[in-house]
C-alpha cells in the first residue's frame, strides 16, 4: 500500500523470497494482522506466524475444553484438536488457516450454548459474543461461514448478532474499496458492478490457476476477496496435492463431471437451513442448528474445487464439539462415537509416503486422497440423515418463526 501496489499483486513489487504465494484473503486481515510480521526477516516472520497459528489453535482447544463437564472429555478435546497430520501440515506451509479454525470453534460453541436446556442470561451473552467473534474472524480471513448465514439469520437467538456482524463487515469492506490508500489499484464501482452482474466473466478471467498466476487489473482491486470463490467455482485444478471431492471423483471417473452435481451438498444444507428455524422445541432446534452448521462446514471439502491437505485441519472444531455433545442428551448421542471415529480418520497421515517416486495413476491418487475425503463424505451423509430423521419426527410450525 505504501508503494501504491495492491496487496493482492504479490509479484508486482520487489521480490522478497522464493516461497511467495498469492494473497487472496480480506485486505483488512492483510493490513491489521499480517503487516506485523513484515518487520522481520522472511524466515523469522515465518516462524513467528507459525507460533501465532499455534496460539490460535491452543485458544480454540482451550475454549472447547473449558465447556467439558469431566476431565476425560477435556483431555480428549485437547488431543483431538491439536493432533493430526493436516494440523502439522498447516504449520509447515505457514498458511493463514488457523483463524478459520478459531472462527468455527466460536460459532459451534455459540450454538452449543444456545442449545442448552437451561439458558442463563450469562450463557446467552457469552454465546452472542462467541458468535460475533466467529463470524467476524471468518469474514475477515476465510469467509467459509457465509453459507451459514441463512440459518443464523432465521434463528431468533442468532439473528441480531449475525446482522450486526454483517454491518461491521460491510462497512470495513467498503472502506477498503473507496479509500485510495487502502485500495491503491482500484478498478472503480462501475467495474465492480459489472463483475457482480457477470459471474461467467469472473470465472473466465479472474481464476489465478487458469491465468497461470498472471494478474489482470480486476484481480488487483480489493473486491477480489468477494469474487475469488466465484472465479474458482467451476475450475478443477487436477493436482496431486488437491484433496477436494470434485477432483477426487473426476479422477476416478476419468472425465470432469458437470460442476452442478458437486453443488448438491450446498443446496441440501441451504434447504434444511430454511426448515430448522420452524421447529417448535427450542432445545431440539438449536441441537439441529449445531449439527447442520457442522454439515455446512463440510460442504467446503465436497463442493469447492481447490482444497489443500492442510485445510482438513478445520475438522478439529468438529471433533471437539462432538465430544461436548456426547456429555449431553442430544438426539444423536448414541451415534457420536461413530461420528468421532469417522472424523478422526481424516486426521491421520495419507499414503503418499508409500507411493513416492512411483508412477502416478488414478489408483495411486485414490490411495493418497481417500482417507481424507471419504470420511468427510460419510460424515456429511450421516449428519444429514440424522437431521432429516429428526425433522420428520419433530413438530414444525411455519407461522411461528418470529417468536421462536
Secondary structure, 3 states (H helix, E strand, C coil): CCCCCCCCCCCCCCCCCCCCCCCCCCHHHHHHCHHHHHHCCHHHHHHHHHHHHHHHHHHHHHHHHCCCCCHHHHHHHHHHHHCCHHHHHHHHHCCCCHHHHHHHHHHHHHHHHHCCCCCCHHHHHHHHHHHHHHHHHHHCCCCHHHHHHHHHHHCHHHHHHHHHHHHHHHHHHHHHHHCCCCCCCCCCHHHHHHHHCCHHHHHHHCCCCCCCCCCCHHHHCCCHHHHHHHHCCCCCCCCCCECCHHHHHHHHHCCCCCHHHHCHHHHHHHHHHHHHCCECCHHHHHHHHHHHHHHHHHHHHHHCCCCEHHHHHHHHHHHHHHHHHHCCCCCCHHHHHHHHHHHHHCCCCCCHHHHCCCCCCHHHHHHHHHHHHHHHHHHHHHHHHHHHHHHHHCCECCCCCCCC
